[in-house]
Each structure stands twice: as structure tokens, then as C-alpha cells.
Amino acid sequence: MLNLKETTESLSYSAHFKPINTEEYNGNHHIMSEKDINGHVTKITYTDDDIDLINRNKWTKVQGHLDEQSIKTFPNNSNRNLYTMAIYKCDLLDKTNHFKSIEKNSNLEVKFKWFLQSMEQWLINFGNIFKALSIQINENKIKEYYNIFTRSQQEILEQHSQSNDLIAKSNQLGKMYFDRHGNEYNELYFDKLCKELGGRHE
């Protein structure tokens, strides 16, 4: 949106294009702190209430990465995908995760929940972001982005509301694990908690 790029309905990430109003795509953006970046940052932040949907969003859109990561993490465990998704939930719950808040007052904050609000709120919230960044855009373009986003994310939101699949179980397991063990990841701990939740899930 910030680059006024023409978008289509999609359930995949698409960040590899020539930016106009932002910096070039950085593959390390998800681990970098604002404090390590010279210049302005516009940053999406989240709260604990957003975590289950963020976890679902990630693993719906990067299934290939899940397979690759889970084989590295728990190669011989039949629940490896479940545990890998639960680890991401734990990481999001961690109070030190730097995406939970803005670290520099001079930077701009985009709250995750804004994406789930009404078109009227999009016009206000994202309109203010465009204005702050001196990006010329009209209301019709913001409405177009809203409509494309809403339609393209409908499947994820429906699955989230049903909350009865492996990703939902990973959210439940991740919360239970984090409450008991924090970010000290141990396969035996996962196996024990998984049994409490009802055994094998894959």
C-alpha cells in the first residue's frame, strides 16, 4: 500500500518489487530492531489479542517454510509441524518481542488490528499514515486496498473463527507451553503437553 502498488487477491506474501516510497526489501526485517536501523521506520505492532491470528496468517502463507523448519527442529517427531507452529506462538507471546511496541517515538505505528477494522477506520488510520509520509493518495484507492485485503483474507478469517485445525491446536499448545516453560524449547516438554491435549495431532 505504501508504494501504491497495484494488488491482487492473494494468500501469499509479495514484497519483492521495486519500492517507490519505502526502502528496498530486507530479508532480515523480521528480526531487526528499530534501534538498529538508521532513519525512519513504519512498523506494524501487535498485542497478545492478535497473536492467534498472526500465527495462523504466517503458517497459512508459508507452508513450505513450515516443512523446512520443522524437519530441522524436530526431524523424528510425528508432531513436528505442530511443535514448530507452537514455538512461533511462544515467541509472539514473549514480552521482549520488539514488534509489540514502537521503540522510537519518531517512527510511525500501524496497529495489526487496524487491518481488521471497517472501511471507515481504514480511511482514517491509513489515511493518516499516508499523510504523515507525504504520500499522495485518494480515498478511492484506500477503499480499493480495503476491498482487496478483505476478500483475499476471508479464508484465513473463516478458519480462524472455526478454530478447529492444526494451527488452532498449535495456538493452544503454544500458550500452554509458554505459561509453563517460557522460551526454553524441549521436545520432551512438547511431547508431555501434547499428550495432555489429546496425543498425536498430525
N, C-alpha and C positions, 0 to 999 in steps of 0.2 A: 504493500500500500504506500509506504513512504517514498517509493520510487515511481509511483503512479503507473506501475506495470499492469498490462492487460492480464487478467487472470481467468482461469477456467476452473470448473468444479473438479476437485481432486482430493484424494485421500493420501497424497504423498507430499513430502517436503520438496520445495523448489526454491532454492536460494542461490543457485548458480547462474546468475545473469549479470550483465553489466550495470552496476548501480549508478544512479544519477544523483540522488540526494543522500546517500549513505556511503559508508566505506565499502571496500571490496569484501566479499565473503571471507570469513576467517573460520577455518575448521575447528579452532580451539575456543570458539566463542562460549561454549557451554561450560568451560572450566576456568575461564578468565574472570578475574575480579575487576570491578571498575577502577580500583586503586592502581591496577597495572596497565591501564590504558590512558595514553595521553590524548587529551581532547574530549569532546562531548560524547555522551552515551545516552541513547534512548533505550530503556530497559523494561522488559516485561517482568513484573514481580507477582508473587502468589502468596496465598495464605494456606493454612492447614485444610481449610474447607475446599480448596481447589485440587488437592493432591490426588485423590482417586481418579478424577477426570484427566489430569495431566499424565498420570501413569497409563491410563487407557489410551490416550492420544498417542503417546510415544510408541507403545508396543503394537498398536494397530498400524502405524505408519512405517515402522522399521522392523518388520518380521524377519528379514534377512539378518539384521544385526542381532536380534534375539537368538537366533540359531547359532550364529558365530560366537557370541559372548557366552551363552550357556554351555556350549561344548568346552570352552576354555575354563570356565569356572567350576562346573560340576560334571565332568565328562562321563562318569559312570553312574550317574543318578537318574532314575526314570522321571524324577520331578525337577530336572534341571531348569526347564523353561519357567516353571512356577517360581522357583527359588530366585532366579535371576531377575524376574519382574518384581518380586518382593524386595530384593535388595534396592532397586531403584526407588521403591516406595519409602524404604527406610532412609535413604539419602535425602529424599524430599522432606521427610519429617524432621531431619536434623536442624536444630535451631541455628547452626552456623552456616547453613547453605546461603550463599550470598545473593541468591535470586529471591530471597524472601523480602528484601527491602532495598531501597536506594542507599548507596554508600556515600554519594556526593550530592549535596543539595543542589548543585548547579546542573545536574543531569535530569532528564525527563523520565517520568514513571508512567508506564502503561500497565494497568492492573489486569491480571488474567481474566477476572470476572467481567471486565468491560466487553469482551468478545461475546459473552452470553446474554448481554442486555438487549433491550429493544432498539429498533432503528433510531428512535428519537434520542436515546442515550448515545448511540454511535455518533450521531451528528454533533452532539455536544462534546463528548470526550475526545473522539478522534479529530473533530474539527479544531479543538483547542491544541492538540498535538501538532497538526499541520500548521496552524497559525504560529505556534511557538518556534517551529523550524523554518518559518518563512517559505513554506511550500504552497504554491497556488493550486487550489482545488475547489471544485464547486460541490454543492450538496448532492447533486445527482450522482456524482462519482462515488461519494461515500455511501450512498444508498445502493449503488451497484455492488460495491465491495461487501456490504452487509448481506445482500441477497445471495451473492455467490458463496460467501462463507457459510451462511445459514443452511443452504441447500447441500453444500459439499460435506458439512459436518453432521448432517442429520443421522447418518448410520451410527456414528460414534455415540451421539447423544441418546439414540434409542437403545443401544446396547448398554449404555451407562445406566439408563433408567431401569432396565430389566435386571441388571446386576446379578447374572446367574452363569457366567462363563469363567474361563481360567483367569482372565485379567481381574475379575471381581474377587476371585479367590486369592489372587496374589495381593490385592489391596488388604484383604482381611488378614492374611498371613503376615504381611509386612508390618502392619500395625501391631499385631500381637508380638512379633519378633522384636520390633524396636522398643516396645514397652518393657520387655524383659532383658534384652541383650544389647540394646543400642545398635551401634555400627560394628560390633565385633562379630564378623561373619564366620560361622562354623557350620559345616554340613551336618554334623550330628545334632546341633541345636535345631536346624531346619527340619530334619527328619522327625525329631521328637514333637515339634509343634505341628507338623503336618499330620501326624497320627492323631493328635488332639482334634484336628479339624476334620478328620474322617479318612485319613490314609492317602493312597495314591490318587493324583489328580490328572494324570496325563494318560 
